[in-house]
Amino acid sequence: DQQVKQNSPSLSVQEGRISILNCDYTNSMFDYFLWYKKYPAEGPTFLISISSIKDKNEDGRFTVFLNKSAKHLSLHIVPSQPGDSAVYFCAASEEFNDMRFGAGTRLTVKP
Amino acid sequence: DTGVSQNPRHKITKRGQNVTFRCDPISEHNRLYWYRQTLGQGPEFLTYFQNEAQLEKSRLLSDRFSAERPKGSFSTLEIQRTEQGDSAMYLCASSRTGYEQYFGPGTRLTVT
């Protein structure tokens, strides 16, 4: 059961522009959401998170938005840099137990 | 460096053999997780320890899989009688809070 979905397998953006990665979920009991970045041959690296009691969290160039009514979250990267090119995974958890991951979106930032 | 480490990084085995992987978490993290990742998919939860207690197991974890975390430190994941469908990346993560989980580099298993 795919409780977390990333419907865009890939995204290409020009350097300096905004990257927007999207994620949808079905389980209304999820109370914590995270974004991870993954480079080839490495494990996922934690990027940014948001609690279900918030609708926005910022960390430098990265902002995560949560729309609970739509069961949707997004990651904004501004400005995008070539080093941001990686696979981005959306994840969600319920009461800090197992995390459910989306299938990932491959972001390519072109110089 | 005090990140999560996993050994071996790569393992090639013949079908029917047993394999064991090791994970060393970040030292102050009492929670430890195992995930499996196949090509084109996100990590799938396998099991979770809080200290030495195994608190949750996914239905993906068949009876051929067993995990331990003696003394609440490192953890091992053993797969008995490996099958070709077990070929995947096995990821370990640790956490202090249970929310942000920090992943190791993974062990890539190839069953021939």
Backbone of each chain as ProteinMPNN parsed JSONL, in Angstrom:
{"seq_chain_A": "DQQVKQNSPSLSVQEGRISILNCDYTNSMFDYFLWYKKYPAEGPTFLISISSIKDKNEDGRFTVFLNKSAKHLSLHIVPSQPGDSAVYFCAASEEFNDMRFGAGTRLTVKP", "coords_chain_A": {"N_chain_A": [[0.84, -1.187, 0.0], [0.697, 2.049, -1.047], [1.302, 4.55, 0.811], [2.538, 6.923, 0.745], [3.195, 9.075, -1.832], [5.087, 10.028, -4.626], [4.619, 11.58, -7.413], [6.04, 12.503, -9.561], [8.636, 11.29, -11.291], [10.928, 12.537, -12.141], [12.621, 15.717, -12.369], [13.628, 18.656, -13.935], [15.578, 21.532, -13.683], [16.642, 24.892, -14.163], [19.731, 26.275, -13.097], [19.669, 28.487, -10.33], [16.981, 28.972, -10.466], [13.703, 28.18, -9.06], [13.122, 25.059, -7.476], [10.537, 22.775, -7.205], [9.325, 20.193, -5.42], [6.986, 17.613, -5.11], [4.65, 15.85, -2.978], [2.323, 13.419, -1.991], [0.076, 12.067, 0.434], [-1.752, 9.415, 2.064], [-2.524, 8.547, 4.577], [-4.094, 9.806, 7.284], [-3.196, 9.795, 9.829], [-0.527, 10.263, 9.967], [2.009, 12.141, 11.504], [4.34, 13.438, 11.228], [6.629, 14.689, 8.914], [9.118, 14.298, 6.423], [11.923, 15.232, 4.402], [14.338, 13.683, 2.4], [17.551, 13.544, 0.928], [19.3, 11.911, -1.635], [22.351, 10.754, -2.805], [24.052, 8.902, -5.403], [25.186, 5.662, -4.42], [25.208, 6.271, -1.735], [23.669, 6.461, 1.531], [20.333, 7.737, 2.274], [20.162, 11.211, 3.074], [19.2, 13.239, 5.719], [17.189, 16.089, 5.236], [15.167, 18.157, 5.713], [12.381, 18.755, 7.906], [8.918, 18.553, 9.016], [6.426, 19.115, 11.394], [3.083, 17.921, 11.937], [1.586, 19.887, 13.084], [2.317, 22.246, 12.079], [2.483, 24.432, 9.175], [4.49, 25.228, 7.602], [8.006, 25.145, 7.161], [11.238, 26.412, 7.33], [14.597, 26.259, 6.159], [17.318, 27.715, 5.481], [17.977, 27.594, 2.09], [15.939, 25.85, 1.69], [12.519, 25.029, 1.917], [9.743, 23.592, 3.425], [6.396, 22.864, 2.794], [3.233, 22.17, 4.198], [0.096, 20.892, 3.544], [-2.492, 19.949, 5.147], [-5.212, 19.429, 4.754], [-5.36, 18.798, 2.112], [-3.695, 16.694, 2.117], [-0.993, 16.909, 1.323], [2.376, 17.658, 0.636], [5.16, 19.815, -0.005], [8.42, 20.526, -1.268], [10.469, 23.258, -1.497], [13.152, 24.601, -3.227], [15.281, 27.202, -3.241], [17.75, 29.533, -4.195], [18.062, 27.104, -6.814], [20.841, 24.887, -7.081], [23.576, 23.39, -8.902], [24.733, 21.377, -7.304], [22.575, 20.437, -5.923], [21.459, 18.464, -7.341], [20.115, 15.34, -7.229], [18.451, 12.425, -5.861], [15.35, 12.907, -4.382], [13.575, 12.064, -1.544], [10.403, 11.837, -0.124], [9.058, 11.423, 3.112], [7.034, 9.965, 5.705], [5.784, 9.692, 9.025], [4.16, 8.021, 11.778], [3.622, 8.764, 14.99], [6.365, 8.542, 15.55], [7.213, 5.975, 14.703], [7.695, 3.429, 12.312], [8.886, 4.751, 9.222], [7.341, 5.827, 6.237], [8.148, 5.861, 2.891], [8.166, 7.778, -0.142], [8.542, 7.046, -3.678], [10.517, 8.573, -4.718], [11.987, 11.46, -6.338], [13.899, 12.405, -9.026], [16.005, 15.021, -9.143], [17.398, 17.294, -11.377], [19.643, 19.818, -11.732], [20.458, 22.193, -13.935], [23.39, 23.801, -15.132]], "CA_chain_A": [[0.0, 0.0, 0.0], [1.528, 3.226, -1.193], [0.719, 5.605, 1.626], [3.241, 8.159, 0.393], [3.384, 9.028, -3.285], [5.741, 11.1, -5.35], [4.132, 11.245, -8.751], [6.976, 12.934, -10.597], [9.893, 10.574, -11.125], [12.08, 13.382, -12.423], [12.391, 17.156, -12.513], [14.82, 19.357, -14.408], [15.446, 22.957, -13.385], [17.826, 25.694, -14.452], [20.42, 26.839, -11.938], [19.179, 29.797, -9.907], [15.516, 28.993, -10.429], [13.105, 27.433, -7.957], [12.73, 23.659, -7.658], [9.396, 22.406, -6.361], [9.094, 18.749, -5.416], [5.689, 17.372, -4.503], [4.431, 14.568, -2.314], [0.969, 13.23, -1.485], [-0.039, 10.94, 1.354], [-3.139, 8.993, 2.252], [-2.793, 8.221, 5.967], [-4.304, 11.03, 8.046], [-2.569, 9.645, 11.14], [0.868, 10.708, 9.916], [2.149, 13.375, 12.26], [5.653, 14.038, 10.996], [6.989, 14.536, 7.505], [10.529, 14.585, 6.224], [12.526, 15.11, 3.082], [15.692, 13.17, 2.38], [18.261, 13.647, -0.344], [20.166, 10.734, -1.803], [23.309, 10.682, -3.902], [24.372, 7.513, -5.737], [26.089, 4.897, -3.562], [25.155, 6.743, -0.357], [22.356, 6.384, 2.147], [19.596, 9.011, 2.288], [20.604, 12.231, 4.024], [18.092, 14.06, 6.194], [17.253, 17.448, 4.718], [14.286, 19.07, 6.44], [11.187, 18.062, 8.371], [7.832, 19.399, 9.484], [5.404, 18.48, 12.217], [1.73, 18.114, 11.416], [0.954, 21.062, 13.692], [2.794, 23.416, 11.344], [2.239, 24.361, 7.735], [5.677, 25.671, 6.866], [9.276, 25.134, 7.883], [12.313, 26.905, 6.459], [15.985, 26.065, 6.574], [18.167, 28.233, 4.399], [17.354, 27.581, 0.752], [14.921, 24.797, 1.653], [11.289, 25.271, 2.641], [8.737, 22.549, 3.259], [5.026, 23.302, 3.027], [2.323, 21.068, 4.469], [-1.339, 21.18, 3.418], [-3.1, 18.748, 5.719], [-6.533, 19.158, 4.192], [-5.135, 18.161, 0.808], [-2.722, 15.614, 2.33], [0.03, 17.228, 0.336], [3.481, 18.497, 1.052], [6.08, 20.157, -1.088], [9.745, 21.032, -0.914], [10.926, 24.303, -2.383], [14.586, 24.885, -3.144], [15.507, 28.483, -3.908], [17.824, 29.177, -5.601], [18.59, 25.767, -7.068], [22.255, 24.836, -7.44], [23.916, 22.091, -9.504], [24.974, 20.402, -6.241], [21.301, 19.919, -5.415], [21.068, 17.339, -8.196], [20.079, 14.117, -6.426], [17.092, 11.892, -5.721], [14.707, 13.407, -3.177], [12.521, 11.207, -1.027], [9.464, 12.32, 0.871], [8.776, 10.368, 4.075], [6.059, 10.326, 6.725], [5.724, 8.718, 10.114], [3.062, 8.139, 12.734], [4.107, 8.568, 16.361], [7.777, 8.195, 15.395], [7.507, 4.583, 14.427], [8.299, 3.243, 11.004], [8.668, 5.791, 8.235], [6.934, 5.397, 4.912], [8.813, 6.687, 1.899], [7.756, 7.797, -1.527], [9.47, 6.38, -4.599], [11.606, 9.491, -5.025], [12.009, 12.311, -7.53], [15.275, 12.744, -9.401], [16.149, 16.436, -9.51], [18.596, 17.684, -12.115], [19.785, 21.273, -11.833], [21.369, 22.44, -15.069], [24.141, 25.059, -14.989]], "C_chain_A": [[0.881, 1.245, 0.0], [0.904, 4.373, -0.412], [1.37, 6.948, 1.353], [3.596, 8.073, -1.082], [4.101, 10.265, -3.791], [5.49, 10.806, -6.821], [5.06, 11.676, -9.874], [8.291, 12.199, -10.398], [11.115, 11.441, -11.384], [11.646, 14.833, -12.6], [13.698, 17.787, -12.946], [14.597, 20.848, -14.272], [16.747, 23.664, -13.756], [18.408, 26.237, -13.149], [19.886, 28.239, -11.626], [17.667, 29.898, -9.822], [15.005, 28.186, -9.239], [12.829, 25.981, -8.381], [11.582, 23.387, -6.699], [9.15, 20.91, -6.518], [7.835, 18.477, -4.597], [5.541, 15.962, -3.957], [2.993, 14.532, -1.808], [0.943, 12.024, -0.549], [-1.506, 10.624, 1.596], [-3.507, 8.776, 3.721], [-2.905, 9.502, 6.805], [-3.689, 10.966, 9.44], [-1.09, 10.043, 11.128], [0.989, 12.037, 10.649], [3.511, 14.04, 12.075], [6.087, 13.702, 9.585], [8.421, 14.998, 7.299], [10.879, 14.53, 4.747], [13.969, 14.647, 3.245], [16.248, 13.357, 0.976], [19.205, 12.459, -0.456], [21.042, 10.882, -3.035], [23.595, 9.22, -4.187], [25.381, 6.918, -4.76], [26.162, 5.438, -2.132], [23.764, 6.484, 0.206], [21.649, 7.72, 2.072], [20.114, 9.93, 3.383], [19.418, 13.094, 4.406], [18.272, 15.503, 5.743], [16.447, 18.415, 5.573], [13.036, 18.298, 6.835], [10.121, 19.071, 8.792], [6.858, 18.563, 10.293], [4.033, 18.793, 11.651], [1.025, 19.326, 12.028], [1.396, 22.359, 13.007], [2.398, 23.306, 9.884], [3.44, 24.8, 6.913], [6.9, 25.562, 7.77], [10.379, 25.496, 6.907], [13.668, 26.579, 7.045], [16.872, 26.48, 5.413], [17.428, 28.27, 3.075], [16.168, 26.62, 0.656], [13.711, 25.187, 2.508], [10.338, 24.119, 2.365], [7.381, 23.138, 3.639], [4.14, 22.081, 3.224], [0.884, 21.568, 4.36], [-2.086, 19.935, 3.879], [-4.442, 18.423, 5.089], [-6.404, 18.458, 2.847], [-4.229, 16.942, 0.919], [-1.587, 15.747, 1.316], [1.15, 18.013, 0.996], [4.419, 18.737, -0.119], [7.379, 20.686, -0.502], [10.149, 22.059, -1.957], [12.407, 24.542, -2.15], [14.839, 26.152, -3.957], [16.784, 29.138, -3.364], [18.419, 27.78, -5.772], [20.048, 25.859, -7.524], [22.569, 23.463, -8.047], [24.173, 21.0, -8.456], [23.718, 19.847, -5.611], [20.821, 18.719, -6.236], [21.219, 16.037, -7.422], [18.666, 13.557, -6.527], [16.542, 12.353, -4.379], [13.548, 12.499, -2.804], [11.697, 11.969, 0.004], [9.177, 11.151, 1.809], [7.79, 10.875, 5.117], [6.044, 9.268, 7.805], [4.554, 9.037, 11.045], [3.617, 7.796, 14.11], [5.51, 7.979, 16.362], [8.057, 6.705, 15.368], [8.075, 4.468, 13.014], [7.937, 4.388, 10.074], [8.236, 5.15, 6.921], [7.51, 6.378, 3.914], [8.074, 6.668, 0.573], [8.827, 7.157, -2.399], [10.616, 7.289, -5.036], [11.384, 10.279, -6.305], [13.46, 12.669, -7.813], [15.307, 14.184, -9.886], [17.472, 16.639, -10.232], [18.599, 19.198, -12.238], [20.862, 21.548, -12.877], [22.071, 23.784, -14.904], [23.743, 26.065, -16.072]], "O_chain_A": [[1.687, 1.466, 0.903], [0.056, 5.091, -0.942], [0.815, 7.993, 1.693], [4.223, 7.111, -1.524], [3.767, 11.394, -3.431], [6.081, 9.892, -7.394], [4.884, 11.258, -11.018], [8.996, 12.461, -9.424], [12.21, 11.135, -10.912], [10.498, 15.137, -12.927], [14.755, 17.489, -12.389], [13.564, 21.372, -14.687], [17.826, 23.079, -13.664], [17.68, 26.606, -12.227], [19.679, 29.059, -12.52], [17.134, 30.803, -9.18], [15.787, 27.585, -8.503], [12.367, 25.72, -9.492], [11.654, 23.731, -5.519], [8.814, 20.427, -7.599], [7.649, 19.046, -3.521], [6.202, 15.023, -4.4], [2.505, 15.517, -1.255], [1.705, 11.074, -0.728], [-2.385, 11.454, 1.364], [-4.687, 8.817, 4.07], [-1.911, 10.199, 7.007], [-3.662, 11.969, 10.153], [-0.473, 10.146, 12.189], [0.183, 12.945, 10.448], [3.8, 15.07, 12.685], [5.932, 12.572, 9.123], [8.876, 15.959, 7.918], [10.213, 13.864, 3.954], [14.712, 15.137, 4.095], [15.521, 13.333, -0.016], [19.831, 12.058, 0.525], [20.56, 11.102, -4.146], [23.406, 8.375, -3.312], [26.314, 7.595, -4.329], [27.085, 5.095, -1.393], [22.801, 6.31, -0.541], [22.291, 8.742, 1.831], [20.458, 9.484, 4.478], [18.713, 13.618, 3.543], [19.36, 16.07, 5.85], [16.993, 19.385, 6.098], [12.67, 17.315, 6.19], [10.381, 20.269, 8.908], [6.514, 17.443, 9.915], [3.843, 19.802, 10.971], [-0.024, 19.743, 11.536], [0.899, 23.439, 13.327], [2.025, 22.234, 9.408], [3.416, 24.751, 5.683], [6.842, 25.844, 8.967], [10.45, 24.96, 5.801], [13.867, 26.615, 8.259], [17.139, 25.704, 4.495], [16.379, 28.902, 2.955], [15.475, 26.59, -0.361], [13.85, 25.612, 3.655], [10.149, 23.718, 1.216], [7.238, 23.813, 4.659], [4.271, 21.084, 2.513], [0.505, 22.546, 5.005], [-2.288, 18.994, 3.112], [-4.772, 17.25, 4.911], [-7.238, 17.627, 2.488], [-4.016, 16.233, -0.064], [-1.277, 14.82, 0.567], [0.911, 18.911, 1.804], [4.461, 17.971, -1.083], [7.418, 21.218, 0.607], [10.171, 21.769, -3.154], [12.856, 24.668, -1.011], [14.647, 26.185, -5.173], [16.894, 29.29, -2.147], [19.207, 27.339, -4.935], [20.434, 26.775, -8.25], [21.895, 22.482, -7.735], [23.866, 19.832, -8.693], [23.781, 18.887, -4.844], [19.87, 18.041, -5.847], [22.322, 15.675, -7.009], [17.799, 14.131, -7.186], [17.203, 12.204, -3.352], [12.669, 12.204, -3.615], [12.232, 12.649, 0.88], [9.063, 10.012, 1.359], [7.72, 12.075, 5.382], [6.266, 8.087, 7.535], [4.043, 10.156, 11.085], [4.031, 6.663, 14.356], [5.797, 7.03, 17.091], [9.036, 6.238, 15.95], [8.849, 5.321, 12.579], [6.831, 4.926, 10.127], [8.706, 4.074, 6.549], [7.374, 7.59, 4.077], [7.44, 5.677, 0.21], [9.89, 6.774, -1.912], [11.576, 6.827, -5.653], [10.695, 9.836, -7.223], [14.164, 13.177, -6.94], [14.712, 14.523, -10.909], [18.527, 16.213, -9.762], [17.666, 19.787, -12.783], [22.024, 21.177, -12.709], [21.436, 24.787, -14.578], [24.272, 27.176, -16.106]]}, "seq_chain_B": "DTGVSQNPRHKITKRGQNVTFRCDPISEHNRLYWYRQTLGQGPEFLTYFQNEAQLEKSRLLSDRFSAERPKGSFSTLEIQRTEQGDSAMYLCASSRTGYEQYFGPGTRLTVT", "coords_chain_B": {"N_chain_B": [[34.64, 10.442, 12.457], [31.233, 10.223, 13.353], [29.032, 9.001, 12.245], [26.397, 6.775, 11.039], [27.431, 3.497, 10.467], [27.851, 0.795, 8.169], [28.399, -2.618, 7.483], [29.058, -5.536, 5.49], [29.795, -3.314, 2.671], [29.12, -4.248, 0.233], [27.715, -7.333, -0.866], [27.922, -10.403, -2.327], [26.21, -13.308, -2.958], [25.389, -16.799, -3.183], [22.287, -18.228, -4.13], [20.365, -19.581, -1.525], [22.305, -19.509, 0.421], [23.303, -18.23, 3.657], [23.322, -14.892, 4.926], [24.8, -12.177, 6.744], [24.444, -8.931, 8.0], [25.899, -5.955, 9.35], [25.253, -3.204, 11.498], [26.325, -0.178, 12.819], [25.208, 2.176, 14.937], [24.825, 5.771, 15.411], [26.401, 6.882, 18.318], [24.947, 7.926, 20.576], [22.343, 7.377, 19.972], [19.352, 5.737, 20.641], [17.495, 4.459, 19.15], [17.023, 2.239, 16.461], [16.83, 1.353, 13.08], [15.914, -0.811, 10.384], [15.864, -0.909, 6.87], [14.788, -1.782, 3.557], [15.732, -1.285, 0.215], [14.759, -1.257, -3.097], [15.434, -1.044, -6.637], [14.425, 2.014, -7.987], [12.567, 2.504, -6.072], [11.459, 3.851, -2.9], [12.993, 3.585, 0.402], [11.923, 0.722, 2.272], [10.36, -0.049, 5.26], [11.642, -2.387, 7.592], [12.261, -3.328, 10.269], [12.451, -2.318, 13.762], [14.262, -1.126, 16.524], [14.266, -0.244, 19.929], [16.617, 0.629, 22.068], [17.663, -2.497, 23.194], [15.388, -3.827, 22.577], [13.231, -5.25, 20.231], [10.802, -3.64, 18.643], [8.982, -3.406, 16.577], [7.978, -5.06, 13.626], [7.957, -5.398, 10.154], [5.585, -6.793, 7.834], [6.986, -7.505, 5.675], [9.183, -8.729, 6.596], [10.049, -11.748, 6.452], [10.046, -15.137, 7.828], [12.563, -15.908, 7.28], [14.203, -13.888, 7.797], [16.04, -12.317, 10.362], [16.66, -10.138, 13.073], [18.877, -8.591, 15.349], [19.812, -6.82, 18.302], [21.996, -6.773, 20.374], [22.58, -5.736, 23.689], [21.822, -3.206, 23.071], [23.438, -1.808, 21.316], [25.287, -2.128, 18.528], [23.703, -3.569, 15.603], [22.541, -6.556, 13.993], [21.51, -7.962, 10.914], [20.173, -10.822, 9.67], [19.823, -12.945, 6.917], [18.434, -15.888, 6.042], [18.824, -18.741, 3.897], [18.949, -17.436, 1.303], [17.187, -15.794, -1.363], [16.7, -14.933, -4.831], [15.043, -12.748, -4.969], [15.697, -11.365, -2.72], [17.693, -9.669, -3.306], [18.86, -6.463, -2.975], [19.236, -3.103, -1.634], [20.228, -2.81, 1.638], [19.406, -0.85, 4.259], [20.401, 0.885, 7.163], [19.305, 2.841, 9.879], [19.578, 5.351, 12.424], [18.32, 6.957, 15.395], [17.755, 9.557, 17.74], [15.515, 10.823, 18.693], [13.419, 9.603, 17.439], [12.206, 10.808, 15.368], [13.758, 12.477, 13.213], [15.704, 10.452, 11.272], [18.853, 9.006, 10.789], [20.742, 7.848, 8.211], [22.821, 5.052, 7.311], [25.37, 4.104, 4.859], [24.468, 1.864, 3.594], [24.101, -1.654, 2.674], [24.723, -3.417, -0.145], [23.126, -6.126, -1.464], [23.562, -8.881, -3.524], [22.07, -11.597, -4.913], [22.879, -14.519, -6.453]], "CA_chain_B": [[33.25, 10.614, 12.029], [30.384, 9.421, 14.217], [27.818, 8.648, 11.54], [26.002, 5.365, 11.012], [28.269, 2.695, 9.567], [27.314, -0.522, 7.82], [29.357, -3.545, 6.883], [29.899, -4.991, 4.426], [29.105, -2.401, 1.76], [28.6, -5.073, -0.855], [27.765, -8.761, -0.593], [27.407, -11.262, -3.386], [26.067, -14.645, -2.408], [24.605, -17.714, -4.007], [20.964, -18.549, -3.609], [20.364, -20.643, -0.524], [23.284, -19.223, 1.475], [22.911, -17.268, 4.694], [24.162, -13.692, 4.987], [24.595, -11.327, 7.92], [24.917, -7.56, 7.848], [26.068, -5.275, 10.627], [25.027, -1.754, 11.536], [26.752, 0.531, 14.028], [24.494, 3.456, 14.922], [25.423, 6.918, 16.099], [26.553, 6.323, 19.656], [23.939, 8.324, 21.556], [21.004, 7.075, 19.458], [18.839, 4.492, 21.198], [16.569, 3.832, 18.211], [17.724, 1.725, 15.29], [15.859, 0.902, 12.078], [16.388, -1.46, 9.161], [15.038, -0.712, 5.693], [15.249, -2.385, 2.317], [15.427, -0.438, -0.93], [14.978, -1.833, -4.414], [15.636, -0.043, -7.688], [13.272, 2.823, -8.366], [11.63, 2.627, -4.951], [12.0, 4.395, -1.668], [13.252, 2.576, 1.425], [10.767, 0.088, 2.893], [10.643, -0.387, 6.643], [11.705, -3.805, 7.943], [12.137, -3.54, 11.696], [12.831, -1.173, 14.581], [14.686, -1.419, 17.892], [14.539, 0.799, 20.898], [17.647, -0.053, 22.85], [17.819, -3.865, 22.696], [14.073, -4.414, 22.321], [12.691, -5.149, 18.87], [9.446, -3.185, 18.925], [8.092, -3.493, 15.437], [8.467, -5.8, 12.472], [7.091, -5.314, 8.992], [5.214, -8.084, 7.241], [8.01, -7.825, 4.675], [10.225, -9.477, 7.264], [9.609, -13.139, 6.522], [10.726, -15.895, 8.878], [13.971, -16.118, 6.909], [14.926, -12.701, 8.255], [16.064, -12.076, 11.802], [17.494, -9.008, 13.451], [19.198, -8.521, 16.776], [20.573, -5.66, 18.77], [22.429, -7.115, 21.732], [23.079, -4.659, 24.549], [21.386, -1.914, 22.585], [24.482, -1.078, 20.596], [25.205, -2.45, 17.112], [22.633, -4.497, 15.24], [22.791, -7.434, 12.858], [20.367, -8.459, 10.15], [20.539, -12.061, 9.018], [18.887, -13.532, 5.966], [18.723, -17.309, 5.838], [18.351, -19.347, 2.64], [18.675, -16.28, 0.446], [16.508, -15.962, -2.645], [17.063, -13.847, -5.743], [14.204, -11.606, -4.625], [16.281, -10.64, -1.594], [18.672, -8.712, -3.824], [18.391, -5.105, -2.669], [20.094, -2.348, -0.738], [19.726, -2.872, 3.008], [19.79, 0.394, 4.916], [20.215, 1.006, 8.607], [19.197, 4.231, 10.326], [19.436, 5.485, 13.872], [17.646, 8.192, 15.78], [17.644, 9.815, 19.175], [14.167, 11.278, 19.007], [12.407, 8.827, 16.737], [11.733, 11.537, 14.206], [14.81, 12.473, 12.197], [16.512, 9.24, 11.251], [20.098, 9.208, 10.071], [21.011, 6.604, 7.518], [24.146, 4.618, 6.906], [25.549, 4.03, 3.411], [23.772, 0.699, 3.064], [24.769, -2.863, 2.192], [24.068, -3.902, -1.371], [23.134, -7.581, -1.551], [23.248, -9.503, -4.806], [21.913, -13.046, -4.795], [22.997, -15.089, -7.809]], "C_chain_B": [[32.349, 9.714, 12.85], [29.058, 9.103, 13.555], [27.503, 7.178, 11.67], [26.908, 4.614, 10.029], [27.627, 1.327, 9.341], [28.392, -1.352, 7.143], [28.695, -4.888, 6.603], [29.129, -3.991, 3.576], [28.475, -3.161, 0.611], [28.734, -6.54, -0.451], [27.15, -9.487, -1.766], [27.353, -12.664, -2.831], [25.258, -15.501, -3.359], [23.276, -18.015, -3.313], [21.051, -19.724, -2.632], [21.352, -20.427, 0.61], [22.697, -18.244, 2.48], [23.86, -16.07, 4.655], [23.82, -12.909, 6.253], [25.205, -9.972, 7.672], [24.996, -6.922, 9.243], [25.821, -3.789, 10.471], [25.516, -1.224, 12.874], [26.111, 1.911, 14.016], [25.34, 4.575, 15.506], [25.33, 6.628, 17.6], [25.449, 6.725, 20.633], [22.5, 8.029, 21.11], [20.516, 5.737, 20.005], [17.865, 3.777, 20.257], [17.328, 3.425, 16.948], [16.712, 1.07, 14.371], [16.583, 0.184, 10.948], [15.352, -1.233, 8.059], [15.631, -1.506, 4.531], [14.83, -1.467, 1.173], [15.745, -1.174, -2.215], [14.978, -0.714, -5.448], [14.343, 0.694, -8.002], [12.237, 3.006, -7.278], [12.295, 3.343, -3.786], [12.285, 3.278, -0.679], [11.946, 2.034, 2.013], [11.166, -0.389, 4.277], [10.645, -1.898, 6.849], [11.468, -4.021, 9.432], [12.764, -2.383, 12.456], [13.164, -1.641, 15.994], [14.695, -0.13, 18.701], [15.402, 0.158, 21.973], [17.757, -1.489, 22.328], [16.482, -4.519, 22.33], [13.617, -4.178, 20.88], [11.203, -4.847, 18.995], [8.483, -3.355, 17.766], [8.761, -4.243, 14.299], [7.464, -5.674, 11.351], [6.711, -6.709, 8.532], [6.165, -8.472, 6.119], [9.083, -8.727, 5.272], [9.748, -10.914, 7.449], [10.408, -13.87, 7.591], [12.162, -16.226, 8.497], [14.856, -14.956, 7.39], [14.91, -12.655, 9.776], [17.025, -10.935, 12.098], [17.693, -9.026, 14.95], [19.905, -7.212, 17.069], [20.988, -5.926, 20.222], [22.982, -5.903, 22.459], [22.731, -3.269, 24.004], [22.426, -1.121, 21.84], [24.356, -1.357, 19.104], [24.049, -3.419, 16.862], [23.095, -5.365, 14.085], [21.464, -7.817, 12.221], [20.822, -9.696, 9.414], [19.425, -12.502, 8.084], [19.306, -14.978, 5.747], [18.147, -17.764, 4.5], [17.971, -18.251, 1.634], [18.029, -16.686, -0.874], [16.88, -14.776, -3.54], [16.252, -12.589, -5.451], [14.716, -10.827, -3.434], [17.312, -9.622, -2.049], [18.124, -7.297, -3.679], [19.498, -4.384, -1.929], [19.457, -2.42, 0.643], [20.307, -1.682, 3.776], [19.491, 0.326, 6.405], [20.134, 2.491, 8.937], [19.126, 4.253, 11.847], [18.858, 6.856, 14.194], [17.676, 8.332, 17.299], [16.201, 10.113, 19.563], [13.075, 10.384, 18.44], [11.863, 9.544, 15.526], [12.804, 11.564, 13.133], [15.648, 11.206, 12.34], [17.712, 9.479, 10.349], [20.553, 7.869, 9.524], [22.492, 6.338, 7.332], [24.206, 4.5, 5.389], [24.875, 2.816, 2.776], [24.695, -0.468, 2.725], [24.012, -3.344, 0.97], [24.239, -5.409, -1.456], [22.744, -8.02, -2.952], [23.207, -11.01, -4.606], [21.908, -13.646, -6.198], [22.409, -16.494, -7.879]], "O_chain_B": [[32.668, 8.539, 13.032], [28.051, 8.949, 14.245], [28.229, 6.424, 12.318], [27.116, 5.057, 8.899], [26.951, 0.786, 10.216], [29.183, -0.852, 6.343], [27.861, -5.34, 7.388], [27.92, -3.84, 3.752], [27.434, -2.77, 0.083], [29.699, -6.945, 0.199], [26.011, -9.226, -2.154], [28.341, -13.16, -2.291], [24.539, -14.998, -4.222], [23.176, -18.046, -2.087], [21.725, -20.721, -2.89], [21.259, -21.083, 1.647], [21.735, -17.53, 2.198], [25.052, -16.219, 4.384], [22.701, -12.974, 6.761], [26.335, -9.861, 7.196], [24.273, -7.294, 10.167], [26.141, -3.195, 9.442], [25.167, -1.753, 13.929], [26.443, 2.735, 13.164], [26.432, 4.344, 16.026], [24.291, 6.181, 18.086], [25.054, 5.901, 21.458], [21.55, 8.395, 21.801], [21.189, 4.718, 19.849], [17.456, 2.645, 20.516], [18.163, 4.173, 16.44], [15.843, 0.323, 14.82], [17.714, 0.524, 10.599], [14.146, -1.347, 8.277], [16.813, -1.851, 4.528], [13.717, -0.94, 1.161], [16.861, -1.657, -2.406], [14.572, 0.414, -5.165], [13.305, 0.081, -8.249], [11.171, 3.579, -7.504], [13.52, 3.43, -3.699], [11.865, 2.141, -0.892], [10.991, 2.781, 2.226], [12.188, -1.054, 4.445], [9.769, -2.604, 6.35], [10.592, -4.794, 9.823], [13.503, -1.575, 11.893], [12.442, -2.446, 16.583], [15.084, 0.931, 18.211], [14.963, -0.74, 22.691], [17.93, -1.681, 21.124], [16.457, -5.642, 21.828], [13.622, -3.05, 20.387], [10.429, -5.709, 19.409], [7.273, -3.437, 17.978], [9.955, -4.081, 14.044], [6.261, -5.824, 11.563], [7.417, -7.681, 8.8], [6.163, -9.614, 5.659], [9.805, -9.409, 4.545], [9.131, -11.256, 8.457], [11.328, -13.309, 8.187], [12.904, -16.772, 9.313], [16.084, -15.042, 7.385], [13.884, -12.924, 10.402], [18.064, -10.792, 11.455], [16.812, -9.418, 15.715], [20.509, -6.592, 16.194], [20.41, -5.381, 21.162], [23.763, -5.135, 21.897], [23.3, -2.271, 24.445], [22.324, 0.101, 21.735], [23.418, -0.876, 18.47], [23.497, -4.006, 17.793], [23.943, -4.956, 13.292], [20.445, -7.973, 12.894], [21.758, -9.635, 8.617], [18.243, -12.438, 8.422], [20.425, -15.243, 5.309], [17.13, -17.251, 4.033], [16.829, -18.163, 1.184], [18.287, -17.76, -1.418], [17.323, -13.738, -3.049], [16.736, -11.478, -5.667], [14.224, -9.733, -3.158], [17.759, -8.795, -1.252], [17.055, -6.978, -4.199], [20.549, -4.953, -1.632], [18.272, -2.123, 0.797], [21.522, -1.537, 3.917], [18.472, -0.213, 6.836], [20.831, 3.303, 8.328], [18.673, 3.297, 12.474], [18.901, 7.78, 13.382], [17.629, 7.345, 18.033], [15.731, 9.706, 20.625], [11.938, 10.408, 18.91], [11.132, 8.951, 14.733], [12.765, 10.742, 12.217], [16.222, 10.935, 13.395], [17.594, 10.079, 9.281], [20.726, 6.896, 10.258], [23.302, 7.256, 7.212], [23.217, 4.762, 4.704], [24.729, 2.753, 1.556], [25.896, -0.297, 2.517], [22.819, -3.639, 1.035], [25.362, -5.911, -1.512], [21.728, -7.586, -3.495], [24.188, -11.619, -4.181], [21.051, -13.327, -7.023], [22.425, -17.118, -8.94]]}, "name": "protein", "num_of_chains": 2, "seq": "DQQVKQNSPSLSVQEGRISILNCDYTNSMFDYFLWYKKYPAEGPTFLISISSIKDKNEDGRFTVFLNKSAKHLSLHIVPSQPGDSAVYFCAASEEFNDMRFGAGTRLTVKPDTGVSQNPRHKITKRGQNVTFRCDPISEHNRLYWYRQTLGQGPEFLTYFQNEAQLEKSRLLSDRFSAERPKGSFSTLEIQRTEQGDSAMYLCASSRTGYEQYFGPGTRLTVT"}
